[in-house]
Amino acid sequence: MNTAAQLYTPAPHGDRAGPVIDIEKLSLTFATNDGPVHALSNIDLKIDEGDFVSFIGPSGCGKTTLLRVIADLEQPTAGRIAVNGMSPEEARLNRAYGYVFQAAALYPWRTIAGNVALPLEIMGLDAKEREARIARNMELVNLKGFEKKFPWQLSGGMQQRASIARALAVEPKLLLMDEPFGALDEIVRDHLNDQLHQLWAKTNKTVVFVTHSIPEAVYLSTKIVVLCPRPGRIYDIIDSDLPRQRTLDIRETPEFLKVAHRVREGLKAGHSYDD
């Protein structure tokens, strides 16, 4: 069986810096009692530094699976993938990315500051450095003053912002986000979309974001990857020409609606709703 190390081919020394994520001909098949499940097929994708890339598609198209392959939480069965010029395993061990899950996944017995500090404690950072990173990232997600609160004392949106602060605390260049706002109501989601876009503009992180929402994908992204199912594969890659500086008002413009229309048409063409 192939391993992640066997699937990775290092970039030649002396070449200019390549993409943050470089995927070629990647496939993943799960072995089950009912036979093989072809989760991903022949994925080709390059993501450059500073990009905000959204994966969008119907349930079962492999969005989260592809994100998990990037994070070394799933192992591909064919193809090549490099993350920051390393194998996904090396990137994980080097803490080259932060991961934000669908649920905030905060420990209820720890304060918000204690939750943000957890990966820093694992890294063995001293108390002074931990406190500095906690303060810096709590302010980045607009939670300054809530350090001593417990998760149950915060709203769902605030809890997700705390989980983003925890992911940012390890100071990764790459942020992986698996539908972090999917369970929130539309008003809160709009607010967090705006805050996340401002955060991305401030930090210049490379972000890979999984969503089911067309407006969310178009508003946040510099590039939108439309996936279709059975097996999961890329149907379209849309480079957005919307200005990098945006507010939610842009969603009413013809330029925004044009991109949203292309995403919607790609989703329709790539998926039969009669299946």
C-alpha positions as CSV (number, residue, x, y, z in Angstrom):
1,M,0.0,0.0,0.0
2,N,1.2,3.5,-0.7
3,T,2.2,5.7,2.2
4,A,2.1,9.5,2.5
5,A,5.9,9.6,2.3
6,Q,5.9,7.6,-0.9
7,L,3.3,9.9,-2.4
8,Y,5.4,13.0,-1.8
9,T,8.1,14.2,-4.2
10,P,10.2,17.1,-2.9
11,A,10.6,20.2,-5.0
12,P,14.1,20.6,-6.5
13,H,16.6,22.6,-4.5
14,G,17.2,26.1,-5.9
15,D,13.8,26.5,-7.5
16,R,11.7,29.5,-6.5
17,A,9.2,28.9,-3.7
18,G,6.3,26.8,-5.0
19,P,2.6,26.9,-4.0
20,V,1.6,26.4,-0.3
21,I,-0.5,23.4,-1.4
22,D,0.5,21.4,-4.5
23,I,-1.8,18.5,-5.4
24,E,-1.4,16.3,-8.5
25,K,-3.5,13.4,-9.7
26,L,-4.6,12.6,-6.1
27,S,-7.1,9.9,-5.4
28,L,-8.4,8.3,-2.2
29,T,-10.3,5.0,-1.9
30,F,-11.7,3.7,1.4
31,A,-11.9,0.0,1.9
32,T,-15.3,-1.0,3.5
33,N,-17.2,-4.3,4.1
34,D,-19.4,-3.4,1.2
35,G,-16.6,-2.8,-1.2
36,P,-14.4,0.1,-2.1
37,V,-15.6,3.7,-1.7
38,H,-14.0,6.1,-4.2
39,A,-13.9,9.3,-2.1
40,L,-11.6,11.4,-4.3
41,S,-10.5,11.0,-7.9
42,N,-7.7,12.6,-9.9
43,I,-7.5,15.9,-7.9
44,D,-5.2,18.6,-9.4
45,L,-4.9,21.8,-7.3
46,K,-2.4,24.5,-6.5
47,I,-3.0,27.0,-3.7
48,D,-0.6,30.0,-3.5
49,E,0.5,31.9,-0.4
50,G,-2.1,34.4,0.8
51,D,-5.0,32.8,-1.1
52,F,-8.4,32.3,0.5
53,V,-9.7,29.1,-1.2
54,S,-13.2,27.7,-0.6
55,F,-14.2,24.1,-1.3
56,I,-17.9,23.9,-2.1
57,G,-20.1,21.1,-3.3
58,P,-23.0,18.8,-2.2
59,S,-22.7,16.5,0.8
60,G,-20.6,13.5,-0.1
61,C,-18.4,15.2,-2.7
62,G,-15.2,14.9,-0.7
63,K,-14.7,18.5,0.5
64,T,-13.9,17.6,4.1
65,T,-12.0,14.5,3.0
66,L,-9.7,16.6,0.8
67,L,-9.2,19.0,3.7
68,R,-8.3,16.1,5.9
69,V,-5.8,14.8,3.3
70,I,-4.1,18.2,3.4
71,A,-4.0,18.0,7.2
72,D,-2.6,14.4,7.2
73,L,-5.8,13.1,8.8
74,E,-6.5,10.8,5.8
75,Q,-3.9,9.1,3.6
76,P,-4.3,9.3,-0.2
77,T,-4.0,6.0,-2.2
78,A,-2.6,7.6,-5.4
79,G,-1.1,10.9,-6.5
80,R,1.2,13.5,-5.0
81,I,0.6,16.2,-2.4
82,A,3.0,18.8,-0.8
83,V,2.1,21.2,2.0
84,N,4.5,24.1,2.4
85,G,7.1,22.1,0.4
86,M,6.7,19.1,2.8
87,S,4.7,16.0,3.0
88,P,1.4,16.5,4.9
89,E,2.9,14.4,7.8
90,E,6.0,16.7,8.0
91,A,3.7,19.8,7.8
92,R,1.6,18.4,10.7
93,L,4.6,17.6,12.8
94,N,6.1,21.0,12.1
95,R,2.7,22.6,13.1
96,A,2.6,24.3,9.7
97,Y,-1.1,24.7,9.8
98,G,-4.0,25.4,12.2
99,Y,-7.2,23.4,12.0
100,V,-10.7,24.8,12.8
101,F,-13.4,22.1,13.1
102,Q,-17.2,22.3,12.4
103,A,-17.8,22.4,16.2
104,A,-15.7,24.7,18.4
105,A,-14.5,21.7,20.4
106,L,-13.5,23.7,23.5
107,Y,-12.9,22.0,26.8
108,P,-15.8,23.1,29.1
109,W,-13.6,23.0,32.3
110,R,-11.0,25.4,30.8
111,T,-11.4,29.1,30.5
112,I,-11.3,30.6,27.0
113,A,-7.6,31.6,27.6
114,G,-6.9,28.1,28.9
115,N,-8.4,26.6,25.7
116,V,-6.3,28.9,23.5
117,A,-3.2,28.0,25.6
118,L,-3.7,24.3,25.2
119,P,-1.6,23.8,22.0
120,L,1.0,26.2,23.4
121,E,1.3,24.1,26.5
122,I,1.8,21.0,24.3
123,M,4.5,22.9,22.4
124,G,6.3,23.6,25.7
125,L,6.3,27.4,25.5
126,D,7.0,29.3,28.6
127,A,4.3,31.2,30.5
128,K,5.3,34.6,29.2
129,E,5.2,33.5,25.6
130,R,1.9,31.8,26.1
131,E,0.3,34.9,27.6
132,A,1.6,37.1,24.8
133,R,0.2,34.8,22.1
134,I,-3.2,34.4,24.0
135,A,-3.5,38.2,24.3
136,R,-2.5,38.8,20.6
137,N,-4.9,36.2,19.2
138,M,-7.8,37.0,21.5
139,E,-7.6,40.5,20.2
140,L,-7.4,39.4,16.6
141,V,-10.8,37.6,16.9
142,N,-12.3,40.4,19.0
143,L,-12.6,38.4,22.2
144,K,-10.4,40.7,24.4
145,G,-11.9,40.8,27.9
146,F,-13.3,37.2,27.6
147,E,-10.2,35.4,28.6
148,K,-11.6,34.3,32.0
149,K,-15.0,33.2,30.7
150,F,-15.8,29.5,30.2
151,P,-17.2,28.2,26.9
152,W,-20.7,27.8,28.2
153,Q,-20.8,31.5,29.0
154,L,-20.2,32.4,25.3
155,S,-22.5,32.3,22.3
156,G,-21.9,29.8,19.5
157,G,-20.3,32.4,17.3
158,M,-18.0,33.5,20.1
159,Q,-17.0,29.9,20.8
160,Q,-16.0,29.5,17.1
161,R,-13.9,32.7,17.3
162,A,-12.2,31.2,20.3
163,S,-11.4,28.1,18.3
164,I,-10.0,30.3,15.5
165,A,-7.8,32.0,18.1
166,R,-6.5,28.6,19.3
167,A,-5.7,27.6,15.8
168,L,-3.8,30.9,15.2
169,A,-1.9,30.7,18.4
170,V,0.6,28.2,17.0
171,E,1.4,30.9,14.4
172,P,0.8,28.8,11.3
173,K,1.1,30.1,7.8
174,L,-1.9,27.9,6.7
175,L,-5.3,27.8,8.2
176,L,-7.7,24.9,7.4
177,M,-11.4,25.5,8.3
178,D,-14.1,22.8,8.0
179,E,-17.4,24.5,7.8
180,P,-16.8,26.5,11.0
181,F,-20.0,28.6,10.7
182,G,-22.3,26.0,9.3
183,A,-24.4,25.5,12.5
184,L,-24.9,29.3,13.1
185,D,-27.9,31.4,12.1
186,E,-27.6,33.7,9.1
187,I,-27.2,36.9,11.0
188,V,-24.3,35.6,13.1
189,R,-22.8,33.9,10.1
190,D,-22.7,37.1,8.1
191,H,-21.0,38.9,11.0
192,L,-18.4,36.1,11.4
193,N,-17.8,36.1,7.6
194,D,-17.0,39.8,7.8
195,Q,-14.8,39.3,10.8
196,L,-13.0,36.4,9.2
197,H,-12.4,38.4,6.0
198,Q,-10.9,41.2,8.1
199,L,-8.7,38.7,10.0
200,W,-7.4,37.2,6.7
201,A,-6.6,40.7,5.4
202,K,-4.7,41.5,8.6
203,T,-2.7,38.3,8.9
204,N,-2.3,37.4,5.2
205,K,-2.7,33.7,6.1
206,T,-3.4,31.2,3.4
207,V,-6.9,29.8,4.2
208,V,-8.6,26.7,2.9
209,F,-12.3,26.8,3.8
210,V,-15.0,24.2,3.4
211,T,-18.6,25.4,3.0
212,H,-22.0,24.6,1.6
213,S,-22.9,28.2,1.2
214,I,-22.5,30.0,-2.2
215,P,-22.7,33.5,-0.8
216,E,-20.1,32.6,1.9
217,A,-17.7,31.0,-0.6
218,V,-18.0,34.0,-3.0
219,Y,-17.7,36.7,-0.3
220,L,-14.6,35.2,1.4
221,S,-12.6,33.7,-1.4
222,T,-9.9,34.6,-4.0
223,K,-10.5,31.1,-5.5
224,I,-13.5,28.8,-5.4
225,V,-13.1,25.1,-6.0
226,V,-16.4,23.4,-7.0
227,L,-16.5,19.7,-6.3
228,C,-18.9,17.0,-7.6
229,P,-19.6,13.6,-6.1
230,R,-19.3,9.9,-6.9
231,P,-16.3,10.0,-6.8
232,G,-15.3,13.4,-5.4
233,R,-13.6,15.4,-8.1
234,I,-13.0,19.0,-9.1
235,Y,-15.6,20.3,-11.6
236,D,-14.5,23.9,-11.8
237,I,-11.9,26.3,-10.3
238,I,-13.0,29.9,-10.2
239,D,-10.5,32.7,-9.7
240,S,-12.5,35.6,-8.2
241,D,-11.8,39.1,-9.6
242,L,-13.6,40.8,-6.8
243,P,-11.5,43.4,-5.0
244,R,-9.5,42.1,-2.1
245,Q,-10.9,44.7,0.2
246,R,-14.7,44.1,0.5
247,T,-17.7,44.5,2.8
248,L,-20.9,42.5,2.9
249,D,-22.5,45.1,0.6
250,I,-20.5,43.7,-2.3
251,R,-23.0,40.8,-2.3
252,E,-25.5,43.0,-4.1
253,T,-23.2,44.0,-6.9
254,P,-23.4,42.6,-10.5
255,E,-19.7,41.4,-10.2
256,F,-20.6,39.3,-7.1
257,L,-23.7,37.9,-8.6
258,K,-21.8,36.9,-11.8
259,V,-19.3,34.8,-9.7
260,A,-22.2,33.3,-7.6
261,H,-24.0,32.4,-10.8
262,R,-21.0,30.5,-12.1
263,V,-20.6,28.6,-8.8
264,R,-24.3,27.7,-8.9
265,E,-24.2,26.5,-12.5
266,G,-21.1,24.4,-11.7
267,L,-22.9,22.8,-8.8
268,K,-25.9,22.0,-10.9
269,A,-23.9,20.6,-13.8
270,G,-21.6,18.6,-11.6
271,H,-24.4,16.9,-9.5
272,S,-27.5,15.1,-10.5
273,Y,-30.2,15.8,-7.9
274,D,-32.1,12.7,-9.1
275,D,-29.5,10.4,-7.7
